Structure formats: structure tokens, C-alpha cells
Amino acid sequence: MSSKAIREYDAKLLLAYWLERAPPVAPHAVVKTKFSFPQARVAQISWDPETNTITPENKLPSWVFNTKLVAKPDQLIKRRGKAGLLALNKSWDEAKNWIAERAGKPQKVETVTGTLNNFIVEPFLPHPSDSEYYVCINSAREGDAILFTHEGGVDIGDVDAKALVLNIPVNKPFPSREEIASTLLVHVPAAKKETLVDFLVRLYSVYVDLHFAYLEINPLVVLDGVNGGEPQVAYLDMAAKLDQTADSLCGPKWAIARDLSVYEPNAAAATSAGGKVSADRGPPMVWPAPFGRDLTKEEAYIQKLDASTGASLKLTVLNPEGRIWTMVAGGGASVVYSDAIAAHGFADELANYGEYSGAPSEGQTYEYAKTIIDLITRGRPNPKGKILIIGGGIANFTNVAATFKGIIRALKEFKNQLIAHDVKIFVRRGGPNYQEGLKAMRLLGESLGVPIRVFGPDTHITEIVPLALGVDVKKTSAAAAADGTKSVQIETPPPQVEVLDSPGEYVSKSGGMSNELNNILSLVTNGTYEGIAIGGDRYPGSTFIDHLLRYEADPECKMLVLLGEVGGIEEYRVIDAVKRGIIKKPIVAWAIGTCAKMFATEVQFGHAGSMANSELETADSKNRAMREAGFIVPDTFEQLPDVLRETYQTLVKKGAIVPKKERDPPVIPMDYKWAQELGLIRKPAAFISTISDERGQELLYAGMRISDVFKDDIGLGGVVALLWFKRRLPPWATKFIEMVLMLTADHGPAVSGAMNTIVATRAGKDLISSLASGLLTIGSRFGGALDEAAAMFSNARDTGLTPREFVDNSRKANKLISGIGHKIKSVNNPDLRVELVKEYVRKNFPSHSLLDYALAVEKVTTAKKDTLILNVDGCIAVCFVDLLRDSGAFTPEEADEYIRIGTLNGLFVLGRSIGFIGHHLDQKRLRAPLYRHPADDIFINMADVSQPRHMYSSVFRDLQKSAELSSQPHYRNAKH
């Protein structure tokens, strides 16, 4: 469960819509009396920082202009009345001026200063003070609790001390009306009891149906009916939290309540927001940032990224100018690092809180890391430089090497900025494949030009913090290095954890931190007997006390370890058990999250339950209470290994623990899939592909990410270059490829390929079959002259033949020159396609020597006949050879190979496919019938079979020769 605060405006809309509509929480939870439900008369006024204006009047409901109003900020601010942030009994003009005077201005509320940018306006309700009540519904692990007092309002005082409480345990029946009245409404006048019971029944039904986590109304006003009318119920101030993870269940219900057209017939239906179509009727729920900290663009981006993945990605920018930045893996570990930085006196320089966990992909880690590094390297460099701590606990199932790939990619991208800002990076991590990940980080440091120090699980999780901060601390073990830390040796196996025949048992909230406890206990004691992580949820399946009572009853267990955190009260149940003598074994304990008190605004840590709702739930209060109860509590988390070692050694000296010989841990081979991902192994492959890869987070074309393909705008020609030649080509070359595709796209319906496509289409064939029919005609007689023309002109020029010698040699050998000759075009009637190609090449190519050679050949051939010009096939062919040979992207051997293996014909096939598809679609649009060739266009010779066979052969040869000669200049070129 994730308890997230919502605006008062949204909370009141939810109640206004669903109080009469939500299903009853139980069959007997029905309304017995009639009363007037609260109306949805709330308006939201927002300040636009770009225009410095508030919501225009034409966007407001009509009742605003003819009603006395209450105006107040709606930004999760507590005790607004005492802070002077309440305007009562105002006309619209007065309320508007009051809002305008404060909108966009900084406002200090208690110790927090923030900008007022969101207000709520609602009707002013005069009422006697004795009609005010207080009601609050709160959820805990065991169930829900309804708190009620008969005295509400701004001076309510200590609610916990005054309120009557009705507990509704999980899986227990909903109380009867009589029980509700007798428990909560003892001091309420009899005339109002039934109305209040009915309201509380409906309120709790909505609470359950809409997955509220907290709902407070103060004051709740109940007015007697006028002239025998129905009593009126109204709520003046309201605070609410929803379970954000219930969005998949309640999203549509939340959205429809926020659709203003439901309440105002003239209002536009709110099915879209910002021009974007919403998934439901009404806009989705808004989750505002705490007062004093507006959600930055980067925070909003990570929040969106987090919502789209099963992994966890969190970012809170605390101080954009801060020197110390963290990128920590694990909800518990992220808090521990923040605690350590704050404990050393650097809370004011801590720039952010954040965490990534739950096995994010390489791409997601890259986006997360890129966002943080971009923030680090903004603005002017700090004279003291900056620090980036890439930390984390020992992962459970996250592939450390894979996630580090994304971080490394982001670091490389910001290489120059990191150097300019003098960023020093400290890395500490453990878990699956951590050796490979840390090795990659270390190698990156050698090439990046940015100092990167790398440590593994043999270094205490936060031991790199004082090193990074330049704090002189005592060495934590005799084996420590001179700087107080132990740099991991990549080639050595990680320290193993002894989990049998050991005296210590622990319980932790964090899964990652449970691995840290295993690691610490293996280093300072003889290991872990049993350990469990209950999870950081608000309502875990089991609790600290459940397991510690088991450990207390286990004679093999001698020492207990508890790692709690800020938020919740589970630690106090253990404290109570110790005070009552139920738990007698020594408990080493610590609650993480001590840094929370140093933050100016409320911060939601990585775990859903790690947020203090009262002073009792703070980490400092828990640590103090545990120490006072006799727990062994260190001064800081960094001292936890020392305290565990001392406690263990004390128990050994007393004879309570008898150390046993360490067992050799089993050798666990690396996971096959991970080894394959890291490139350490490969299985024999039936096929080899070197041009594309879709296996990662992002599709790659010859190693180029598809996002970069669009970012760099390389175009279709650039994609052809990547997939055909496996390299980037200069813009003039990719533009030429696109030009070729456009020029060869079509040449009318009469050519053989187009005709075949048309005939197949009219025979009812599908697109693929019709296209294949046309493509199968491409060969030496149709469209296949490009490769041959390229080879002939290249060989002639390369062997030193002059253009005239080339023509004469071809004539003597009775060979046609591919690329020369046209059926219609001539010297005086040039082919504009050829002219376009020549113009582009001469203007953009660095060299066009083969084109010049081919044009010299053309002068020789056109002297004999003016139609023997360089045709479009020949022009494209020689220009493409110039591209391959003179672009600087290919070796001579590569250029010759691409000519030999059919690349030029590939251009014709690709380009002409555009036209063939066009002909297919054209015939389908025209609904052309089956084609039958006219019989009078076919010469049929049914000669007697007794005649000699050679007679048929000679006739066929004569017909074939006639057909060839008629089409030869255009398709097969000319004989000279």
C-alpha cells in the first residue's frame, strides 16, 4: 500500500460524488434517515507561473459569483487558519483579490517556506459552534479506526487524547448502528445521532470502496432541518490520502468524480487534460508534492518512469545547488546513505534523495542515471567540486552488471560535463554479478578522465561516505586499508555468509538490507542462524514482534538483531515485550531514517511505509525508546558492525556462545542467462547476424540505438547505410541513396515488373504475392543492369583503357555496354533523371571520377548514334561506385565487394518495390477484374508435329530476336 496525500479539492469531489453512490460496506450498512448530502460546490483556482495569472473567471462555476465564499490554499498545508491563510465570508471580488495578493508569493508556514500556487474556493456556511464535530478514519495493519469527538474546529486540541475510537478489525463484521452510536456518539444530542450514524456509515463505505488510507474532516457540521426539512451535513476542512497503488482498481471512480460536467451542466466534459485524451471519464487523480517543494520536471519524469515499470525509481531534489548527490540501489539502502551523509554534518549539502530497485532494465537505469547526472552538471561548477555516491546494498535478484551498464552509458554521455564540474565518483555494491559490474566501473574510471573509486561487499555499506566527504574516521577493523575502506578485488569471490550453526537471528524491513546484515554478521560474528525481511510495506504480512518472539523461544538463538526504519509503530511492540520481560535475549537494534528531521519538507522514502505521521514514528524517537528499554543501540548505523562484534564477543566470553568451525560454502556457478548477457559465454549458433539486435531495452541498427536514429535524423538513407554497410555515411551520401530510391521507384505500368504485379493483383492475389510476382522479373533484362554497368565501367577505367578503347574493345568482343542507350531519350532530348543525378553528384560528391569517365564514353557512343547516351541505370551505377570509393567510409576491397555482391541491384529492388506496391494498391482501389490477354496479340503456330524440330526453333529464334531488338535500347542497352 502506498498512502499518498491528495488535495482537499479532490477529496471533497470524491465524497460529493460517491457518498450517495458507493456500495454499502456491509448488507446492514444502510441509511435509515433522510438528510441533505453535501453538494460538490468547490472550485479550484490555480496560479500560472508563465503568465503570472490565476484561473480565468470563465473557467469557474456560476455559483462562485453570487455566493459568499471561503478561500484558502490547497497545498497540503496544516493549520491554515492559525497561519492566517483563511479568508471567510468574502464576495468573489474580495476572494479573488485575496488570492491574487498571495498567488505566486513565498509563504512561510511554521518552518517550511513555499510558493502558494493552488487555492480552493467554496461557499461560506454560517453555523453555531455546537454543530461542529470531528471525524477521522485511519488505516492500520490490523484494521481501520474511526475517531470522533463532539467538539470540532480549529481549537480541537489533542485529538488522540479526546477522541472516541471505534476499531474495525480486518475480516471482522462491520459494527451495527447501535454499536457505532454507543461507541462514538456518546456526547452527541439525541436528535442528531441517527443522522450522524447514517453519515458515518456512508462515509466509511466510500472510504473502503475508493481505497482511502486516511480521511479527516474538521469540522464536520450537522445543521438541523429548517421548517421540518431534512438535516444538512457539510464538511468544512478536509485532509485525505489514497492508496496510490489502487489506481488500477479505482482510477475510473476517482476520475469520474473529478469530471466537472457531472456537477455543472455547462462545463465541458473533463475527459481530457492538456489536450490529451484521458483513459477514463474525467481526468486522472493528481498527486501533489508536499508544501514547500514543487515537483520539478526531472522528478515528474522519474515519477512517470516509475509508474510505467514494475521496478522502483524514486527521485526527490532536495537542494539543486548541493555538492553531494546519490544514486543508490534499494529502498532501505537509500535511506541508510542519506542518514550517513546527514550524520557527518553534510545534510545541507545533500542534493537529492532517490533509489532504484526491483531489477530495472538497462534502459530504465540509463534514463534514471542520465536524469541525475544532468542535474549534477548544471550551472556553474562548484569550486569544491561535486561528489556522486553510486551505492547500494547487496542485491537479492538485481543483475548488478546489467544495471551498471545503463549507469556507465550515462556517465560516458556526460564525460565532458563531469570533468568540467570536477565530479568524484564513489561506488559500492554487492549482489549477483557484482564483480563484473564493479570491474566495468573501474575500467570506466581509467578511460573516462573522472576519478572513480570502486568497493565491494567486504566494505561496510556506508563506509565510503566519510571517504567521499573527506571525513577522518577511526578504522572499523584491523584489516581496513589506510583510508578506512577495503577496495574490492574483482577477481576474488565475494565473502560468504554462514547460515547454519550460528547464534544470531535478525529481522529487517528491507530485503536489500537483510543481505547487508547477513554480510555484516558473517564478517563480525560466526554468521546468521536465521534472518527474515518483512518488507517495507505499510501493512506487512508479518511483523517484528512475530519473529522476535519465535527467536526468543528458540534455544539455539543467543542474540537478536532488529533493523527498523522511520514510519509505523512496530518497533514499539518489541519495546513493550522487552519491558514486560517477554523478550530477555540481547537485541542489537537500529531504526534507519534519522536524516528525515533534517529535510525542510516531507520526503517519501523508497519503502511505502517509511514516512513518519507523528513524532512517535520518527527514527530518532524509536532509537531513543529502544535504548531506554535496554536495547543495544549504536550512535549511528556506521557503528552497527562494531556493536555487533562487541555483543558477540561478550556472549562468547560469557560462554553463551561457543564458536563453531566455519563450513566451506558451496560453489554456486554463475547463472547461464546472466553470463550470456555479459558476453562471458555463448552457445553454438546456427546463424550469425551482425546488422541489428532487438534483445536489449532498445532496438539497435549496426550498434546505433533506434532513438539515436531519430534524434540524429539520419533519414531512410542513413538507415540503409547502417543495415547494408554497417556504418554511418556522410549526409551527402545518405541523401544520394534516398535520391536513387526516388528515381527508381516507378517507370510506368508497361514494364515487365509492374505488369506482372498488376496481373497478379487482378487475379485476386494479396500484396505480398503480387509484389513477389513483380520482383521475380528483375534480372539481366529488366532492372539488373546497375551491377553490370558498375563492374564494366570500373574494370575499364581500372585497367587503364581510354573511353574510346573501351568502346572499341566492347564492339570487337560483340558485347553490349551496360548503362549506355535509351529507346526514346537522346543527346538533344536528355533524360531529366540523369540530369538530376549528375547535377547532385557534381555539386555534393568530393570526387566523381568514374562519372566523368562514363560521360567521356558517352561522347564516343553518341558520335555514332544520338540515343546511345548514358542512361539512368548507368548514371546511378557509376555514381554509386564514386560514393563507395571516394566517401572515405570504405576500403577499396570493401567497395569492390559491395559492387560484386549485388548492392546496386538492391537499390533498384528497394526503390522499385515502392512502385510495385503502388500499382497493387491502385488496382485494388479500381476493383480491376481478372486480366486476360487479347488473343490477337499472340502469334500461334500449330505446325504439324511431324515436321523437323529445328523448324520450330528457328521460328522462335526469329521472333525472340525481333522482340529483343525492339526493346533492346531501353532495357538491355545498345550494340555498338
Residue, then its C-alpha position, 0 to 999 in steps of 0.5 A: m500500500s502506498s498512502k499518498a496525500i491528495r488535495e482537499y479539492d479532490a477529496k471533497l469531489l470524491l465524497a460529493y460524488w460517491l457518498e450517495r453512490a458507493p456500495p454499502v460496506a456491509p448488507h446492514a450498512v444502510v441509511k435509515t434517515k433522510f438528510s441533505f448530502p453535501q453538494a460538490r460546490v468547490a472550485q479550484i483556482s490555480w496560479d500560472p507561473e508563465t503568465n503570472t495569472i490565476t484561473p480565468e473567471n470563465k473557467l469557474p462555476s456560476w455559483v462562485f459569483n453570487t455566493k459568499l465564499v471561503a478561500k484558502p490554499d490547497q497545498l497540503i498545508k496544516r493549520r491554515g487558519k492559525a497561519g492566517l491563510l483563511a479568508l471567510n465570508k468574502s464576495w468573489d471580488e474580495a476572494k479573488n483579490w485575496i488570492a491574487e495578493r498571495a498567488g505566486k508569493p513565498q509563504k512561510v508556514e511554521t518552518v517550511t517556506g513555499t510558493l502558494n500556487n493552488f487555492i480552493v474556493e467554496p461557499f461560506l456556511p454560517h453555523p453555531s459552534d455546537s454543530e461542529y464535530y470531528v471525524c477521522i478514519n485511519s488505516a492500520r495493519e490490523g484494521d481501520a479506526i474511526l475517531f470522533t469527538h463532539e467538539g470540532g474546529v480549529d481549537i480541537g486540541d489533542v485529538d488522540a487524547k479526546a477522541l472516541v475510537l471505534n476499531i474495525p478489525v480486518n475480516k471482522p463484521f462491520p459494527s451495527r448502528e447501535e454499536i457505532a452510536s454507543t461507541l462514538l456518539v456518546h456526547v452527541p444530542a439525541a436528535k442528531k445521532e441517527t443522522l450522524v450514524d447514517f453519515l458515518v456509515r456512508l462515509y466509511s463505505v466510500y472510504v473502503d470502496l475508493h481505497f482511502a488510507y486516511l480521511e479527516i474532516n474538521p469540522l464536520v457540521v450537522l445543521d438541523g432541518v429548517n421548517g421540518g426539512e431534512p438535516q444538512v451535513a457539510y464538511l468544512d476542512m478536509a485532509a485525505k490520502l489514497d492508496q496510490t497503488a489502487d489506481s488500477l482498481c479505482g482510477p475510473k471512480w476517482a476520475i469520474a468524480r473529478d469530471l466537472s460536467v457531472y456537477e455543472p451542466n455547462a462545463a465541458a466534459a473533463t475527459s481530457a487534460g492538456g489536450k490529451v485524451s484521458a483513459d477514463r471519464g474525467p481526468p486522472m487523480v493528481w498527486p501533489a508534492p508536499f508544501g514547500r517543494d514543487l515537483t520539478k520536471e526531472e522528478a515528474y519524469i522519474q515519477k512517470l518512469d516509475a509508474s510505467t515499470g514494475a521496478s522502483l525509481k524514486l527521485t526527490v531534489l532536495n537542494p539543486e545547488g548541493r555538492i553531494w548527490t546519490m544514486v543508490a540501489g534499494g529502498g532501505a539502502s537509500v535511506v541508510y546513505s542519506d542518514a550517513i551523509a546527514a550524520h557527518g554534518f553534510a545534510d545541507e549539502l545533500a542534493n537529492y534523495g532517490e533509489y532504484s530497485g526491483a531489477p530495472s532494465e538497462g534502459q530504465t537505469y540509463e534514463y534514471a542515471k542520465t536524469i541525475i547526472d544532468l542535474i549534477t552538471r548544471g550551472r556553474p561548477n562548484p569550486k569544491g567540486k561535486i561528489l556522486i555516491i553510486g551505492g547500494g546494498i547487496a542485491n537479492f535478484t538485481n543483475v548488478a552488471a546489467t544495471f551498471k551498464g545503463i549507469i556507465r552509458a550515462l556517465k560516458e554521455f556526460k564525460n565532458q560535463l563531469i570533468a568540467h564540474d570536477v565530479k568524484i565518483f564513489v561506488r559500492r555494491g554487492g549482489p549477483n554479478y557484482q564483480e563484473g559490474l564493479k570491474a566495468m566501473r573501474l575500467l570506466g574510471e581509467s578511460l573516462g578522465v573522472p576519478i572513480r573509486v570502486f568497493g565491494p561487499d567486504t566494505h561496510i555499506t556506508e563506509i565510503v561516505p566519510l571517504a567521499l566527504g573527506v571525513d577522518v574516521k577511526k578504522t572499523s577493523a584491523a584489516a581496513a586499508a589506510d583510508g578506512t575502506k577495503s577496495v574490492q578485488i574483482e577477481t576474488p569471490p565475494p565473502q560468504v555468509e554462514v547460515l547454519d550453526s550460528p547464534g544470531e537471528y535478525v529481522s529487517k524491513s528491507g530485503g536489500m538490507s537483510n543481505e547487508l546484515n547477513n554480510i555484516l554478521s558473517l564478517v563480525t560474528n560466526g554468521t546468521y542462524e536465521g534472518i527474515a525481511i518483512g518488507g517495507d510495506r505499510y501493512p506487512g504480512s508479518t511483523f517484528i514482534d512475530h519473529l522476535l518472539r519465535y527467536e526468543a523461544d528458540p534455544e539455539c538463538k543467543m542474540l537478536v538483531l532488529l533493523g527498523e526504519v522511520g514510519g509505523i509503530e512496530e518497533y514499539r511492540v518489541i519495546d513493550a515485550v522487552k519491558r514486560g520481560i517477554i523478550k530477555k535475549p540481547i537485541v542489537a537494534w537500529a531504526i534507519g531514517t534519522c536524516a528525515k528531521m533534517f529535510a525542510t519538507e516531507v520526503q517519501f522514502g523508497h519503502a511505502g511505509s517509511m514516512a513518519n505521521s507523528e513524532l512517535e514514528t520518527a527514527d530518532s524517537k524509536n532509537r531513543a525508546m529502544r535504548e531506554a528499554g535496554f536495547i543495544v543501540p549504536d550512535t549511528f548505523e556506521q557503528l552497527p558492525d562494531v556493536l555487533r562484534e562487541t555483543y558477540q564477543t561478550l556472549v562468547k566470553k560469557g560462554a553463551i556462545v561457543p564458536k563453531k568451525e566455519r563450513d566451506p560454502p558451496v560453489i554456486p556457478m554463475d547463472y547461464k542467462w546472466a553470463q550470456e548477457l555479459g558476453l562471458i559465454r555463448k552457445p553454438a549458433a546456427f546463424i550469425s547476424t551482425i546488422s541489428d539486435e532487438r534483445g536489449q531495452e532498445l532496438l539497435y541498427a549496426g550498434m546505433r540505438i533506434s532513438d539515436v536514429f531519430k534524434d540524429d535524423i539520419g533519414l531512410g538513407g542513413v538507415v540503409a547505410l547502417l543495415w547494408f554497410k554497417r556504418r554511418l555515411p556522410p549526409w551527402a551520401t545518405k541523401f544520394i541513396e534516398m535520391v536513387l530510391m526516388l528515381t527508381a521507384d516507378h517507370g510506368p505500368a508497361v514494364s515487365g515488373a509492374m505488369n506482372t504485379i498488376v496481373a497478379t493483383r487482378a487475379g485476386k492475389d494479396l500484396i505480398s504475392s503480387l509484389a513477389s510476382g513483380l520482383l521475380t522479373i528483375g534480372s539481366r533484362f529488366g532492372g539488373a543492369l546497375d551491377e553490370a554497368a558498375a563492374m564494366f565501367s570500373n574494370a575499364r577505367d581500372t585497367g587503364l583503357t581510354p573511353r574510346e578503347f573501351v568502346d572499341n574493345s566492347r564492339k570487337a568482343n560483340k558485347l553490349i555496354s551496360g548503362i549506355g542507350h535509351k529507346i526514346k531519350s537522346v543527346n538533344n532530348p536528355d533524360l531529366r533523371v540523369e540530369l538530376v543525378k549528375e547535377y547532385v553528384r557534381k555539386n555534393f560528391p568530393s570526387h566523381s571520377l568514374l562519372d566523368y569517365a562514363l560521360a567521356v564514353e558517352k561522347v564516343t557512343t553518341a558520335k555514332k548514334d544520338t540515343l546511345i547516351l548514358n542512361v539512368d541505370g548507368c548514371i546511378a551505377v557509376c555514381f554509386v561506385d564514386l560514393l563507395r570509393d571516394s566517401g572515405a567510409f570504405t576500403p577499396e576491397e570493401a567497395d569492390e565487394y559491395i559492387r560484386i555482391g549485388t548492392l546496386n541491384g538492391l537499390f533498384v529492388l528497394g526503390r522499385s518495390i515502392g512502385f510495385i506496391g503502388h500499382h497493387l494498391d491502385q488496382k485494388r482501389l479500381r476493383a480491376p477484374l481478372y486480366r486476360h490477354p487479347a488473343d490477337d496479340i499472340f502469334i500461334n503456330m500449330a505446325d504439324v508435329s511431324q515436321p523437323r524440330h529445328m523448324y520450330s526453333s528457328v521460328f522462335r529464334d526469329l521472333q525472340k530476336s525481333a522482340e529483343l531488338s525492339s526493346q533492346p535500347h531501353y532495357r538491355n542497352a545498345k550494340h555498338 
